Amino acid sequence: FFPFADSVEIADKAGITAVIQPGGSVRDQDSIDYCNEHKIAMVFTGIRHFKH
């Protein structure tokens, strides 16, 4: 779950080339755009593993 693109940016700087996330953030598009611009694969599972 990436509520902001800064987490994806940190992963990018660490050399990560793919991320898997459940999706559902109102700002998903920011993370998607960052990944597309930096050639990072992003997979959405649609399944959350953390519940309140």
PDBQT receptor file of N, H, CA, C and O in Angstrom, charges set to zero:
ATOM      1  N   PHE A   1       0.851  -1.176   0.000  1.00  0.00    +0.000 N 
ATOM      2  CA  PHE A   1       0.000   0.000   0.000  1.00  0.00    +0.000 C 
ATOM      3  C   PHE A   1       0.890   1.231   0.000  1.00  0.00    +0.000 C 
ATOM      4  O   PHE A   1       1.692   1.415   0.916  1.00  0.00    +0.000 OA
ATOM      5  N   PHE A   2       0.762   2.061  -1.000  1.00  0.00    +0.000 N 
ATOM      6  H   PHE A   2       0.110   1.911  -1.744  1.00  0.00    +0.000 HD
ATOM      7  CA  PHE A   2       1.577   3.266  -1.132  1.00  0.00    +0.000 C 
ATOM      8  C   PHE A   2       0.671   4.493  -1.116  1.00  0.00    +0.000 C 
ATOM      9  O   PHE A   2       0.148   4.889  -2.158  1.00  0.00    +0.000 OA
ATOM     10  N   PRO A   3       0.480   5.103   0.062  1.00  0.00    +0.000 N 
ATOM     11  CA  PRO A   3      -0.387   6.281   0.108  1.00  0.00    +0.000 C 
ATOM     12  C   PRO A   3       0.214   7.491  -0.601  1.00  0.00    +0.000 C 
ATOM     13  O   PRO A   3      -0.509   8.408  -0.990  1.00  0.00    +0.000 OA
ATOM     14  N   PHE A   4       1.529   7.496  -0.767  1.00  0.00    +0.000 N 
ATOM     15  H   PHE A   4       2.117   6.752  -0.451  1.00  0.00    +0.000 HD
ATOM     16  CA  PHE A   4       2.221   8.573  -1.477  1.00  0.00    +0.000 C 
ATOM     17  C   PHE A   4       3.321   7.961  -2.336  1.00  0.00    +0.000 C 
ATOM     18  O   PHE A   4       3.793   6.862  -2.044  1.00  0.00    +0.000 OA
ATOM     19  N   ALA A   5       3.728   8.654  -3.382  1.00  0.00    +0.000 N 
ATOM     20  H   ALA A   5       3.344   9.546  -3.619  1.00  0.00    +0.000 HD
ATOM     21  CA  ALA A   5       4.754   8.139  -4.291  1.00  0.00    +0.000 C 
ATOM     22  C   ALA A   5       6.148   8.136  -3.675  1.00  0.00    +0.000 C 
ATOM     23  O   ALA A   5       7.059   7.530  -4.240  1.00  0.00    +0.000 OA
ATOM     24  N   ASP A   6       6.341   8.793  -2.539  1.00  0.00    +0.000 N 
ATOM     25  H   ASP A   6       5.601   9.285  -2.081  1.00  0.00    +0.000 HD
ATOM     26  CA  ASP A   6       7.686   8.860  -1.957  1.00  0.00    +0.000 C 
ATOM     27  C   ASP A   6       8.223   7.485  -1.568  1.00  0.00    +0.000 C 
ATOM     28  O   ASP A   6       9.432   7.261  -1.627  1.00  0.00    +0.000 OA
ATOM     29  N   SER A   7       7.355   6.571  -1.174  1.00  0.00    +0.000 N 
ATOM     30  H   SER A   7       6.373   6.754  -1.126  1.00  0.00    +0.000 HD
ATOM     31  CA  SER A   7       7.801   5.215  -0.833  1.00  0.00    +0.000 C 
ATOM     32  C   SER A   7       8.350   4.495  -2.066  1.00  0.00    +0.000 C 
ATOM     33  O   SER A   7       9.359   3.794  -1.993  1.00  0.00    +0.000 OA
ATOM     34  N   VAL A   8       7.675   4.680  -3.187  1.00  0.00    +0.000 N 
ATOM     35  H   VAL A   8       6.856   5.250  -3.246  1.00  0.00    +0.000 HD
ATOM     36  CA  VAL A   8       8.140   4.071  -4.431  1.00  0.00    +0.000 C 
ATOM     37  C   VAL A   8       9.458   4.716  -4.864  1.00  0.00    +0.000 C 
ATOM     38  O   VAL A   8      10.339   4.038  -5.392  1.00  0.00    +0.000 OA
ATOM     39  N   GLU A   9       9.590   6.006  -4.646  1.00  0.00    +0.000 N 
ATOM     40  H   GLU A   9       8.874   6.557  -4.217  1.00  0.00    +0.000 HD
ATOM     41  CA  GLU A   9      10.832   6.706  -4.984  1.00  0.00    +0.000 C 
ATOM     42  C   GLU A   9      12.000   6.161  -4.158  1.00  0.00    +0.000 C 
ATOM     43  O   GLU A   9      13.093   5.963  -4.690  1.00  0.00    +0.000 OA
ATOM     44  N   ILE A  10      11.781   5.919  -2.880  1.00  0.00    +0.000 N 
ATOM     45  H   ILE A  10      10.893   6.079  -2.448  1.00  0.00    +0.000 HD
ATOM     46  CA  ILE A  10      12.827   5.348  -2.026  1.00  0.00    +0.000 C 
ATOM     47  C   ILE A  10      13.199   3.949  -2.514  1.00  0.00    +0.000 C 
ATOM     48  O   ILE A  10      14.378   3.602  -2.574  1.00  0.00    +0.000 OA
ATOM     49  N   ALA A  11      12.198   3.152  -2.860  1.00  0.00    +0.000 N 
ATOM     50  H   ALA A  11      11.240   3.434  -2.811  1.00  0.00    +0.000 HD
ATOM     51  CA  ALA A  11      12.460   1.810  -3.390  1.00  0.00    +0.000 C 
ATOM     52  C   ALA A  11      13.274   1.895  -4.677  1.00  0.00    +0.000 C 
ATOM     53  O   ALA A  11      14.202   1.113  -4.880  1.00  0.00    +0.000 OA
ATOM     54  N   ASP A  12      12.932   2.832  -5.534  1.00  0.00    +0.000 N 
ATOM     55  H   ASP A  12      12.177   3.468  -5.369  1.00  0.00    +0.000 HD
ATOM     56  CA  ASP A  12      13.655   3.048  -6.790  1.00  0.00    +0.000 C 
ATOM     57  C   ASP A  12      15.124   3.362  -6.521  1.00  0.00    +0.000 C 
ATOM     58  O   ASP A  12      16.009   2.793  -7.160  1.00  0.00    +0.000 OA
ATOM     59  N   LYS A  13      15.380   4.250  -5.595  1.00  0.00    +0.000 N 
ATOM     60  H   LYS A  13      14.661   4.712  -5.075  1.00  0.00    +0.000 HD
ATOM     61  CA  LYS A  13      16.758   4.634  -5.274  1.00  0.00    +0.000 C 
ATOM     62  C   LYS A  13      17.547   3.478  -4.667  1.00  0.00    +0.000 C 
ATOM     63  O   LYS A  13      18.777   3.467  -4.720  1.00  0.00    +0.000 OA
ATOM     64  N   ALA A  14      16.839   2.505  -4.089  1.00  0.00    +0.000 N 
ATOM     65  H   ALA A  14      15.840   2.514  -4.045  1.00  0.00    +0.000 HD
ATOM     66  CA  ALA A  14      17.488   1.323  -3.516  1.00  0.00    +0.000 C 
ATOM     67  C   ALA A  14      17.689   0.226  -4.558  1.00  0.00    +0.000 C 
ATOM     68  O   ALA A  14      18.231  -0.834  -4.246  1.00  0.00    +0.000 OA
ATOM     69  N   GLY A  15      17.255   0.477  -5.795  1.00  0.00    +0.000 N 
ATOM     70  H   GLY A  15      16.815   1.338  -6.048  1.00  0.00    +0.000 HD
ATOM     71  CA  GLY A  15      17.456  -0.489  -6.867  1.00  0.00    +0.000 C 
ATOM     72  C   GLY A  15      16.301  -1.455  -7.088  1.00  0.00    +0.000 C 
ATOM     73  O   GLY A  15      16.424  -2.396  -7.873  1.00  0.00    +0.000 OA
ATOM     74  N   ILE A  16      15.191  -1.237  -6.411  1.00  0.00    +0.000 N 
ATOM     75  H   ILE A  16      15.091  -0.473  -5.774  1.00  0.00    +0.000 HD
ATOM     76  CA  ILE A  16      14.019  -2.097  -6.579  1.00  0.00    +0.000 C 
ATOM     77  C   ILE A  16      13.447  -1.870  -7.978  1.00  0.00    +0.000 C 
ATOM     78  O   ILE A  16      13.309  -0.729  -8.419  1.00  0.00    +0.000 OA
ATOM     79  N   THR A  17      13.116  -2.955  -8.671  1.00  0.00    +0.000 N 
ATOM     80  H   THR A  17      13.228  -3.882  -8.313  1.00  0.00    +0.000 HD
ATOM     81  CA  THR A  17      12.594  -2.830 -10.034  1.00  0.00    +0.000 C 
ATOM     82  C   THR A  17      11.145  -3.275 -10.166  1.00  0.00    +0.000 C 
ATOM     83  O   THR A  17      10.554  -3.138 -11.236  1.00  0.00    +0.000 OA
ATOM     84  N   ALA A  18      10.563  -3.807  -9.090  1.00  0.00    +0.000 N 
ATOM     85  H   ALA A  18      11.044  -3.919  -8.220  1.00  0.00    +0.000 HD
ATOM     86  CA  ALA A  18       9.165  -4.240  -9.123  1.00  0.00    +0.000 C 
ATOM     87  C   ALA A  18       8.584  -4.177  -7.713  1.00  0.00    +0.000 C 
ATOM     88  O   ALA A  18       9.281  -4.441  -6.734  1.00  0.00    +0.000 OA
ATOM     89  N   VAL A  19       7.306  -3.827  -7.619  1.00  0.00    +0.000 N 
ATOM     90  H   VAL A  19       6.739  -3.612  -8.415  1.00  0.00    +0.000 HD
ATOM     91  CA  VAL A  19       6.606  -3.800  -6.337  1.00  0.00    +0.000 C 
ATOM     92  C   VAL A  19       5.240  -4.461  -6.501  1.00  0.00    +0.000 C 
ATOM     93  O   VAL A  19       4.627  -4.416  -7.567  1.00  0.00    +0.000 OA
ATOM     94  N   ILE A  20       4.788  -5.070  -5.421  1.00  0.00    +0.000 N 
ATOM     95  H   ILE A  20       5.286  -5.106  -4.555  1.00  0.00    +0.000 HD
ATOM     96  CA  ILE A  20       3.459  -5.679  -5.378  1.00  0.00    +0.000 C 
ATOM     97  C   ILE A  20       2.707  -4.993  -4.248  1.00  0.00    +0.000 C 
ATOM     98  O   ILE A  20       3.229  -4.835  -3.145  1.00  0.00    +0.000 OA
ATOM     99  N   GLN A  21       1.482  -4.590  -4.534  1.00  0.00    +0.000 N 
ATOM    100  H   GLN A  21       1.058  -4.719  -5.430  1.00  0.00    +0.000 HD
ATOM    101  CA  GLN A  21       0.703  -3.906  -3.509  1.00  0.00    +0.000 C 
ATOM    102  C   GLN A  21      -0.779  -4.199  -3.683  1.00  0.00    +0.000 C 
ATOM    103  O   GLN A  21      -1.214  -4.595  -4.765  1.00  0.00    +0.000 OA
ATOM    104  N   PRO A  22      -1.559  -4.005  -2.615  1.00  0.00    +0.000 N 
ATOM    105  CA  PRO A  22      -2.985  -4.287  -2.711  1.00  0.00    +0.000 C 
ATOM    106  C   PRO A  22      -3.773  -3.222  -3.467  1.00  0.00    +0.000 C 
ATOM    107  O   PRO A  22      -4.852  -3.502  -3.989  1.00  0.00    +0.000 OA
ATOM    108  N   GLY A  23      -3.237  -1.994  -3.529  1.00  0.00    +0.000 N 
ATOM    109  H   GLY A  23      -2.360  -1.766  -3.105  1.00  0.00    +0.000 HD
ATOM    110  CA  GLY A  23      -3.987  -0.900  -4.140  1.00  0.00    +0.000 C 
ATOM    111  C   GLY A  23      -5.018  -0.365  -3.164  1.00  0.00    +0.000 C 
ATOM    112  O   GLY A  23      -5.144  -0.867  -2.047  1.00  0.00    +0.000 OA
ATOM    113  N   GLY A  24      -5.739   0.632  -3.577  1.00  0.00    +0.000 N 
ATOM    114  H   GLY A  24      -5.636   1.039  -4.484  1.00  0.00    +0.000 HD
ATOM    115  CA  GLY A  24      -6.802   1.179  -2.751  1.00  0.00    +0.000 C 
ATOM    116  C   GLY A  24      -6.528   2.557  -2.192  1.00  0.00    +0.000 C 
ATOM    117  O   GLY A  24      -7.391   3.129  -1.527  1.00  0.00    +0.000 OA
ATOM    118  N   SER A  25      -5.354   3.108  -2.441  1.00  0.00    +0.000 N 
ATOM    119  H   SER A  25      -4.653   2.643  -2.982  1.00  0.00    +0.000 HD
ATOM    120  CA  SER A  25      -5.060   4.461  -1.984  1.00  0.00    +0.000 C 
ATOM    121  C   SER A  25      -5.738   5.460  -2.911  1.00  0.00    +0.000 C 
ATOM    122  O   SER A  25      -5.828   5.240  -4.119  1.00  0.00    +0.000 OA
ATOM    123  N   VAL A  26      -6.213   6.557  -2.338  1.00  0.00    +0.000 N 
ATOM    124  H   VAL A  26      -6.140   6.737  -1.357  1.00  0.00    +0.000 HD
ATOM    125  CA  VAL A  26      -6.805   7.593  -3.183  1.00  0.00    +0.000 C 
ATOM    126  C   VAL A  26      -5.740   8.237  -4.066  1.00  0.00    +0.000 C 
ATOM    127  O   VAL A  26      -6.067   8.924  -5.034  1.00  0.00    +0.000 OA
ATOM    128  N   ARG A  27      -4.470   8.017  -3.734  1.00  0.00    +0.000 N 
ATOM    129  H   ARG A  27      -4.205   7.459  -2.947  1.00  0.00    +0.000 HD
ATOM    130  CA  ARG A  27      -3.367   8.573  -4.523  1.00  0.00    +0.000 C 
ATOM    131  C   ARG A  27      -2.612   7.492  -5.300  1.00  0.00    +0.000 C 
ATOM    132  O   ARG A  27      -1.449   7.689  -5.653  1.00  0.00    +0.000 OA
ATOM    133  N   ASP A  28      -3.252   6.367  -5.568  1.00  0.00    +0.000 N 
ATOM    134  H   ASP A  28      -4.197   6.208  -5.282  1.00  0.00    +0.000 HD
ATOM    135  CA  ASP A  28      -2.599   5.298  -6.327  1.00  0.00    +0.000 C 
ATOM    136  C   ASP A  28      -1.988   5.818  -7.627  1.00  0.00    +0.000 C 
ATOM    137  O   ASP A  28      -0.897   5.402  -8.016  1.00  0.00    +0.000 OA
ATOM    138  N   GLN A  29      -2.690   6.721  -8.288  1.00  0.00    +0.000 N 
ATOM    139  H   GLN A  29      -3.576   7.059  -7.972  1.00  0.00    +0.000 HD
ATOM    140  CA  GLN A  29      -2.213   7.200  -9.588  1.00  0.00    +0.000 C 
ATOM    141  C   GLN A  29      -0.850   7.867  -9.486  1.00  0.00    +0.000 C 
ATOM    142  O   GLN A  29      -0.058   7.782 -10.425  1.00  0.00    +0.000 OA
ATOM    143  N   ASP A  30      -0.554   8.530  -8.367  1.00  0.00    +0.000 N 
ATOM    144  H   ASP A  30      -1.197   8.599  -7.604  1.00  0.00    +0.000 HD
ATOM    145  CA  ASP A  30       0.769   9.146  -8.185  1.00  0.00    +0.000 C 
ATOM    146  C   ASP A  30       1.862   8.085  -8.208  1.00  0.00    +0.000 C 
ATOM    147  O   ASP A  30       2.901   8.271  -8.842  1.00  0.00    +0.000 OA
ATOM    148  N   SER A  31       1.627   6.970  -7.515  1.00  0.00    +0.000 N 
ATOM    149  H   SER A  31       0.783   6.819  -7.000  1.00  0.00    +0.000 HD
ATOM    150  CA  SER A  31       2.602   5.881  -7.486  1.00  0.00    +0.000 C 
ATOM    151  C   SER A  31       2.698   5.196  -8.846  1.00  0.00    +0.000 C 
ATOM    152  O   SER A  31       3.788   4.837  -9.293  1.00  0.00    +0.000 OA
ATOM    153  N   ILE A  32       1.562   5.019  -9.492  1.00  0.00    +0.000 N 
ATOM    154  H   ILE A  32       0.677   5.310  -9.129  1.00  0.00    +0.000 HD
ATOM    155  CA  ILE A  32       1.546   4.412 -10.826  1.00  0.00    +0.000 C 
ATOM    156  C   ILE A  32       2.348   5.269 -11.799  1.00  0.00    +0.000 C 
ATOM    157  O   ILE A  32       3.166   4.753 -12.561  1.00  0.00    +0.000 OA
ATOM    158  N   ASP A  33       2.114   6.565 -11.771  1.00  0.00    +0.000 N 
ATOM    159  H   ASP A  33       1.450   6.984 -11.152  1.00  0.00    +0.000 HD
ATOM    160  CA  ASP A  33       2.832   7.473 -12.668  1.00  0.00    +0.000 C 
ATOM    161  C   ASP A  33       4.333   7.419 -12.414  1.00  0.00    +0.000 C 
ATOM    162  O   ASP A  33       5.123   7.375 -13.357  1.00  0.00    +0.000 OA
ATOM    163  N   TYR A  34       4.732   7.422 -11.140  1.00  0.00    +0.000 N 
ATOM    164  H   TYR A  34       4.090   7.458 -10.374  1.00  0.00    +0.000 HD
ATOM    165  CA  TYR A  34       6.162   7.362 -10.820  1.00  0.00    +0.000 C 
ATOM    166  C   TYR A  34       6.754   6.067 -11.369  1.00  0.00    +0.000 C 
ATOM    167  O   TYR A  34       7.812   6.082 -11.999  1.00  0.00    +0.000 OA
ATOM    168  N   CYS A  35       6.074   4.953 -11.132  1.00  0.00    +0.000 N 
ATOM    169  H   CYS A  35       5.215   4.941 -10.621  1.00  0.00    +0.000 HD
ATOM    170  CA  CYS A  35       6.579   3.666 -11.617  1.00  0.00    +0.000 C 
ATOM    171  C   CYS A  35       6.687   3.648 -13.137  1.00  0.00    +0.000 C 
ATOM    172  O   CYS A  35       7.683   3.171 -13.681  1.00  0.00    +0.000 OA
ATOM    173  N   ASN A  36       5.686   4.156 -13.818  1.00  0.00    +0.000 N 
ATOM    174  H   ASN A  36       4.877   4.544 -13.376  1.00  0.00    +0.000 HD
ATOM    175  CA  ASN A  36       5.726   4.188 -15.277  1.00  0.00    +0.000 C 
ATOM    176  C   ASN A  36       6.878   5.047 -15.785  1.00  0.00    +0.000 C 
ATOM    177  O   ASN A  36       7.549   4.678 -16.749  1.00  0.00    +0.000 OA
ATOM    178  N   GLU A  37       7.109   6.178 -15.151  1.00  0.00    +0.000 N 
ATOM    179  H   GLU A  37       6.564   6.478 -14.369  1.00  0.00    +0.000 HD
ATOM    180  CA  GLU A  37       8.179   7.081 -15.578  1.00  0.00    +0.000 C 
ATOM    181  C   GLU A  37       9.571   6.504 -15.322  1.00  0.00    +0.000 C 
ATOM    182  O   GLU A  37      10.529   6.854 -16.011  1.00  0.00    +0.000 OA
ATOM    183  N   HIS A  38       9.680   5.614 -14.325  1.00  0.00    +0.000 N 
ATOM    184  H   HIS A  38       8.902   5.330 -13.765  1.00  0.00    +0.000 HD
ATOM    185  CA  HIS A  38      10.988   5.069 -13.947  1.00  0.00    +0.000 C 
ATOM    186  C   HIS A  38      11.129   3.580 -14.259  1.00  0.00    +0.000 C 
ATOM    187  O   HIS A  38      12.043   2.918 -13.767  1.00  0.00    +0.000 OA
ATOM    188  N   LYS A  39      10.217   3.063 -15.078  1.00  0.00    +0.000 N 
ATOM    189  H   LYS A  39       9.474   3.601 -15.477  1.00  0.00    +0.000 HD
ATOM    190  CA  LYS A  39      10.259   1.675 -15.540  1.00  0.00    +0.000 C 
ATOM    191  C   LYS A  39      10.300   0.668 -14.383  1.00  0.00    +0.000 C 
ATOM    192  O   LYS A  39      11.076  -0.287 -14.402  1.00  0.00    +0.000 OA
ATOM    193  N   ILE A  40       9.458   0.899 -13.392  1.00  0.00    +0.000 N 
ATOM    194  H   ILE A  40       8.827   1.675 -13.377  1.00  0.00    +0.000 HD
ATOM    195  CA  ILE A  40       9.298  -0.014 -12.265  1.00  0.00    +0.000 C 
ATOM    196  C   ILE A  40       7.977  -0.753 -12.467  1.00  0.00    +0.000 C 
ATOM    197  O   ILE A  40       6.935  -0.131 -12.675  1.00  0.00    +0.000 OA
ATOM    198  N   ALA A  41       8.027  -2.070 -12.405  1.00  0.00    +0.000 N 
ATOM    199  H   ALA A  41       8.873  -2.576 -12.237  1.00  0.00    +0.000 HD
ATOM    200  CA  ALA A  41       6.799  -2.855 -12.533  1.00  0.00    +0.000 C 
ATOM    201  C   ALA A  41       6.000  -2.753 -11.239  1.00  0.00    +0.000 C 
ATOM    202  O   ALA A  41       6.556  -2.869 -10.148  1.00  0.00    +0.000 OA
ATOM    203  N   MET A  42       4.688  -2.534 -11.367  1.00  0.00    +0.000 N 
ATOM    204  H   MET A  42       4.236  -2.439 -12.254  1.00  0.00    +0.000 HD
ATOM    205  CA  MET A  42       3.811  -2.490 -10.195  1.00  0.00    +0.000 C 
ATOM    206  C   MET A  42       2.643  -3.431 -10.441  1.00  0.00    +0.000 C 
ATOM    207  O   MET A  42       1.935  -3.320 -11.443  1.00  0.00    +0.000 OA
ATOM    208  N   VAL A  43       2.454  -4.360  -9.511  1.00  0.00    +0.000 N 
ATOM    209  H   VAL A  43       3.029  -4.451  -8.698  1.00  0.00    +0.000 HD
ATOM    210  CA  VAL A  43       1.371  -5.331  -9.604  1.00  0.00    +0.000 C 
ATOM    211  C   VAL A  43       0.374  -5.047  -8.485  1.00  0.00    +0.000 C 
ATOM    212  O   VAL A  43       0.760  -4.872  -7.329  1.00  0.00    +0.000 OA
ATOM    213  N   PHE A  44      -0.896  -5.004  -8.831  1.00  0.00    +0.000 N 
ATOM    214  H   PHE A  44      -1.210  -5.146  -9.770  1.00  0.00    +0.000 HD
ATOM    215  CA  PHE A  44      -1.956  -4.803  -7.846  1.00  0.00    +0.000 C 
ATOM    216  C   PHE A  44      -2.629  -6.140  -7.561  1.00  0.00    +0.000 C 
ATOM    217  O   PHE A  44      -3.098  -6.810  -8.481  1.00  0.00    +0.000 OA
ATOM    218  N   THR A  45      -2.679  -6.529  -6.290  1.00  0.00    +0.000 N 
ATOM    219  H   THR A  45      -2.299  -5.985  -5.542  1.00  0.00    +0.000 HD
ATOM    220  CA  THR A  45      -3.317  -7.792  -5.917  1.00  0.00    +0.000 C 
ATOM    221  C   THR A  45      -4.802  -7.621  -5.627  1.00  0.00    +0.000 C 
ATOM    222  O   THR A  45      -5.590  -8.543  -5.837  1.00  0.00    +0.000 OA
ATOM    223  N   GLY A  46      -5.184  -6.434  -5.140  1.00  0.00    +0.000 N 
ATOM    224  H   GLY A  46      -4.543  -5.685  -4.969  1.00  0.00    +0.000 HD
ATOM    225  CA  GLY A  46      -6.569  -6.223  -4.754  1.00  0.00    +0.000 C 
ATOM    226  C   GLY A  46      -6.914  -6.878  -3.422  1.00  0.00    +0.000 C 
ATOM    227  O   GLY A  46      -8.067  -6.846  -2.991  1.00  0.00    +0.000 OA
ATOM    228  N   ILE A  47      -5.917  -7.472  -2.769  1.00  0.00    +0.000 N 
ATOM    229  H   ILE A  47      -4.980  -7.498  -3.119  1.00  0.00    +0.000 HD
ATOM    230  CA  ILE A  47      -6.131  -8.163  -1.492  1.00  0.00    +0.000 C 
ATOM    231  C   ILE A  47      -5.275  -7.506  -0.426  1.00  0.00    +0.000 C 
ATOM    232  O   ILE A  47      -4.057  -7.406  -0.572  1.00  0.00    +0.000 OA
ATOM    233  N   ARG A  48      -5.916  -7.057   0.650  1.00  0.00    +0.000 N 
ATOM    234  H   ARG A  48      -6.906  -7.138   0.769  1.00  0.00    +0.000 HD
ATOM    235  CA  ARG A  48      -5.170  -6.453   1.760  1.00  0.00    +0.000 C 
ATOM    236  C   ARG A  48      -4.844  -7.527   2.787  1.00  0.00    +0.000 C 
ATOM    237  O   ARG A  48      -5.651  -8.421   3.039  1.00  0.00    +0.000 OA
ATOM    238  N   HIS A  49      -3.668  -7.436   3.374  1.00  0.00    +0.000 N 
ATOM    239  H   HIS A  49      -3.012  -6.710   3.169  1.00  0.00    +0.000 HD
ATOM    240  CA  HIS A  49      -3.247  -8.400   4.388  1.00  0.00    +0.000 C 
ATOM    241  C   HIS A  49      -3.172  -7.769   5.767  1.00  0.00    +0.000 C 
ATOM    242  O   HIS A  49      -2.769  -8.428   6.725  1.00  0.00    +0.000 OA
ATOM    243  N   PHE A  50      -3.549  -6.525   5.880  1.00  0.00    +0.000 N 
ATOM    244  H   PHE A  50      -3.876  -5.990   5.102  1.00  0.00    +0.000 HD
ATOM    245  CA  PHE A  50      -3.559  -5.809   7.150  1.00  0.00    +0.000 C 
ATOM    246  C   PHE A  50      -4.954  -5.256   7.350  1.00  0.00    +0.000 C 
ATOM    247  O   PHE A  50      -5.479  -4.551   6.487  1.00  0.00    +0.000 OA
ATOM    248  N   LYS A  51      -5.545  -5.567   8.467  1.00  0.00    +0.000 N 
ATOM    249  H   LYS A  51      -5.119  -6.139   9.168  1.00  0.00    +0.000 HD
ATOM    250  CA  LYS A  51      -6.894  -5.068   8.737  1.00  0.00    +0.000 C 
ATOM    251  C   LYS A  51      -6.928  -4.395  10.089  1.00  0.00    +0.000 C 
ATOM    252  O   LYS A  51      -6.213  -4.789  11.010  1.00  0.00    +0.000 OA
ATOM    253  N   HIS A  52      -7.761  -3.381  10.201  1.00  0.00    +0.000 N 
ATOM    254  H   HIS A  52      -8.341  -3.062   9.452  1.00  0.00    +0.000 HD
ATOM    255  CA  HIS A  52      -7.935  -2.670  11.468  1.00  0.00    +0.000 C 
ATOM    256  C   HIS A  52      -9.020  -3.345  12.277  1.00  0.00    +0.000 C 
ATOM    257  O   HIS A  52      -9.329  -2.905  13.384  1.00  0.00    +0.000 OA
TER     258      HIS A  52
